[in-house]
Amino acid sequence: MRQRIGNLSRRELLKLFGISVGATIADQAAWPRKLEAQGSKITPRKTVRNCILIQNAGAMSPMETLDFKETKYTAKDLEPQKIDSGWYLSKTLFPRGYQVWAPKASLVRTLRGVAVVHFPAQYHTQAGRAMAPALVREIPAFGSIIAKELEHERRESDAFPTYMSFDLWNVRCPQIGSGMLPPKFAGLDINTASIFSSFGGGDENTDSKAVLSERWEALGRMLEVSPRTSAPIGPKAEEYKSSYDYAIKLLLDPRFKKVLALTDDEKKLSGVVTDPGNAKLGLGMLLARNILAADAGARFLWVSNSYNGGNGVFDNHTGLYDRSITRGGSTLSIYGSALRFDRALSSLVEDLATLPGRERGKTLLDETLIVVAHEFGRTPDMNPHGGRDHYAEVYTNMFIGGGIKPGRIIGKTDETGAKIVDMGWKFKEQPMMDHCMSTIYSALGIDYSKKIPDTPSGRAYEYQQTAPLGGPAFIPLTEINELYV
């Protein structure tokens, strides 16, 4: 009869794991101990307390959306509305957004990607740097860097991890973890397809809590017999224990129950009811809103617009304008995917603008920077299948709230969206996701010029690289200052 791990003696544990998982034990990489500035004098803005990054997985086509262009390929029913000088937005695709979030937004339209394949491009978005295979195991998500930097601001009452994500498991490049940093900074990813059925009810979910508690106990027992001078049992054991530790804290904290309390009207307005995807974008947005409102320690939230997995809902190589694509598969036509995105984002912005912040007289939107990010752009020319292919030369990200000046359009492309007419800032190099990351760091009060010199590889980890492996020859060390002026 199988015994629970909690009932085994230390001798039995040693015997069990020496046979079954002993081969997985490896030397633990030394945690970095030093932290240095790179030499440039950087004064972080510290304009916000929180950040929500929305990952539009698959790369939304700019020419129909955030860099609207009327060309021979453009559908005739998009009803472009003027938002600001040089910015038009489709009323058909964004029936709420052109009035709700667009007037509060600013754009960076001249971003350059480093890859035209989804996995390394999504990795770049999450790590804030080009993928270098030789260093991939030690590179943390930049959300983990945020968690590390904000650790000193955590209060004893904070039960939620600083870095949390929603449906990041469901994209082509899932959560990359904390790399060389301690596992407690890895972040906690929530599955919107299962979190409510597992933990959203009342006493009927005590069995789920008991199972989670037992697993947490089992990992603790495993660590009892792990050599203290080397890695714990299994290379991922510490990460699992850290995740379960946070999960236990969440379940025992009454604020978590309130986070999961969503009304039918809220779900309807956020598009949850009509969302055909397995991962509901509206649920991710609503949970992000509730978690910030709970003020329980979470400060950096990553919402993945993942839909049904794969490359992402916006990966429209075929049928970009095909209204018959309403569900199934991993993509929707632009009519379905844009409307789904618009409902969720509009509700989030409206709610944050009405909820009180921590400081008197401020709203949560005042205290939160929202970033809508993509891994690359889409080709200006349509392919023979009625879709647009991958395009790294130029794409657009959007910024809302948190001190950003509304109506700033950084950079300009030509009439097709293919070429840059105006870079939009003082550097000759294009801005990149690296600079979006530095903008987030600065807004949260983090010096993006810092570096960690004592890494496992011996190659210093720079918060923002200037001469990266696997990337361009040079990247200016800067945030995107033009968003504020």
Secondary structure as UniProt FT lines:
FT   HELIX           5..7
FT   HELIX           10..20
FT   HELIX           22..24
FT   STRAND          36..37
FT   STRAND          50..55
FT   TURN            57..58
FT   HELIX           62..64
FT   TURN            65..67
FT   TURN            72..73
FT   TURN            76..77
FT   STRAND          80..84
FT   TURN            85..86
FT   STRAND          87..90
FT   TURN            91..93
FT   TURN            95..101
FT   HELIX           102..104
FT   STRAND          105..112
FT   HELIX           118..127
FT   HELIX           133..135
FT   TURN            136..138
FT   HELIX           142..149
FT   HELIX           151..153
FT   TURN            156..157
FT   STRAND          163..166
FT   HELIX           168..170
FT   TURN            179..180
FT   HELIX           183..185
FT   STRAND          188..190
FT   TURN            192..194
FT   HELIX           195..199
FT   HELIX           203..205
FT   HELIX           206..224
FT   TURN            228..229
FT   TURN            235..236
FT   HELIX           237..252
FT   HELIX           254..259
FT   HELIX           264..269
FT   TURN            270..274
FT   HELIX           281..294
FT   STRAND          300..304
FT   TURN            307..308
FT   TURN            310..311
FT   TURN            313..314
FT   TURN            320..321
FT   TURN            323..324
FT   HELIX           334..354
FT   TURN            360..361
FT   TURN            364..367
FT   STRAND          368..373
FT   STRAND          377..378
FT   TURN            384..385
FT   STRAND          390..391
FT   STRAND          395..401
FT   TURN            402..403
FT   TURN            406..407
FT   STRAND          409..410
FT   STRAND          412..413
FT   TURN            415..416
FT   STRAND          420..422
FT   HELIX           433..443
FT   TURN            444..445
FT   TURN            448..449
FT   STRAND          450..452
FT   TURN            456..457
FT   STRAND          461..462
FT   TURN            469..470
FT   HELIX           481..483
//
